[in-house]
Amino acid sequence: MQKKLVLFLWGKVLLAFAACLLVPLFLTVYMNNNHLAEFGLPIVIACLWGGWLTRGKNPYNGRLTLREGTSLISIGFVLLCLLGTLPFYLAGYPFVDALFESVSGFTTTGASALGDLSLVPLELLLWRSLSEWLGGLGIVLIFVTLIPQVGQNAMRLFTGELHGESAERIMPRIVETIRAIVYFYTGFTVLIGVVLYLAGMSGFEALNYAMTIISTGGFTLHNDGLAVFKSPLLNILLLIFMFISGGNYVLYYKAYKEGLHVLWQDSEYKSYLFLLIISTIMVSYNLWWNGVYAGWHNIPHAFYQLAAFVSTTGFAVDDYDQWPEFSKYCLFLLMFVGGCSGSTAGGIKVSRITILLKDTWEELKRTIHPKMVSTIKMSGVSVAPAMVDSISRFFFIYIVLFFLSTLLFALLGDLTMFAAAGAAASCLASVGTAFEQFADVGTYKTLSTSAKYVAIVTMLLGRLEIYSVCIIFFSGFWDKDKRQ
């Protein structure tokens, strides 16, 4: 492994991290608050460390190996989470709560351990939202630029995040791809912020919610969440933006260049829309049957909450924890599905679920016709059998990790089994909210210290696709002879 290259790229990330910390630092100076150390000290550390790592000639030759790419992603992501802990820790929060909040932000989970948000300084609230925005942008750039550079081995490592048609989605030049994604991500953030501001939010609220929506993070500024606004217009706008954010950003760019018909030609996007429509019909009927809302009002309430869960944004306007069991079970299942590949959403991803369903159907047909030869296609492009096998293994490991996390939550957090399962699924899929006590904002603070560490590890594993974290602990991955 080219250690100098990995260290150099880590240094670049640290310098970018320091530049982003200037935003809340300027806010605390502007408001004349005494929070300079909370952001000034991390900036100094990041600048000195990053400057030392980037000294000398740039060793980057335009391509990374599997080991270099994995080191940059996994270890670099953990490094950012640790540095992001400092503003919360220096503000007086316990280390485990500060680490929890930082990891929740950079993994775009949106679970909070700060407790009463009315007591949190505005600068820290802004930093929370900014960390989600940075985490979401980083995840998208990893999957649309870094993985194609590393090659097919890395695509197997991330088990289908870029599925069959990804080759034609990725633009030929990496620099152009990065520039296009950053422009789209930033431009859409500005658009959401402006629209929310015109719809009635303050400038500070619009900026924060724009960053948390585009990243499908879900951090809120108020203890009552979005219910504090009591605005049907804002709810509709948030619903639209959450749904869009759960889609593939590279596909959106392609639709911008070639036309909206590209969206309907994409198998994953059609599955994403179909899943949300079918779920809305079932949950709306269940809510109507149980008299939760009056008449047709069941439809928008169901659609909003389902979109929040499947996009893994996790926002809540209604007290969905009081819904009938069937409706809550549908929300629970959608946490596993998540959004589309190439998005900031967590979960297993719609593309993987679609491929697994198609593979199951083909296997049933092969049972009747053993000699039949069939091919699984996504958007008209064949999916390699090796990729299908890799996705199946990922699904198995994902479910095993969910059950293990559930057991640990129930054991260490003194939770009911449904609350433990909801918390495990929520942390693993980067949703944030869950059920029972986790249906409210900031209630992860009540967890025991050991349960919070379980949540932290679960959030990291879920966000980094499990394999990319686990593989660095195998000696064979680092030993050149064994890899050959």
Secondary structure, DSSP 8 states (H G I E B T S, - for coil): --HHHHHHHHHHHHHHHHHHHHHHHHHHHHTT-S-HHHHHHHHHHHHHHHHHHT-S-----S---HHHHHIIIIIHHHHHHHHHHHHHHHTT--HHHHHHHHHHHHTT-----S--GGGS-HHHHHHHHHHHHHHHHHHHHIIIIIHHHH-HHHHHHTTTSS-TTHHHHS-S-HHHHHHHHHHHHHHHHHHHHHHHHHTT--HHHHHHHHHHHHTT----SSTTGGGGT--HHHHHHHHHHHHHHTS-HHHHHHHHHH-THHHHH-HHHHHHHHHHHHHHHHHHHHHHHTTSS-GGGHHHHHHHHHHHHHTT----SS-GGGS-HHHHHHHHHHHHH-S-TTSS--SS-HHHHHHHHHHHHHHHHHHHSTT-----EETTEE--HHHHHHHHHHHHHHHHHHHHHHHHHHHHS---HHHHHHHHHHHHHT----SGGGGSTTGGGGS-HHHHHHHHHHHHHHHTTTHHHHGGG-HHHH-HHHH-
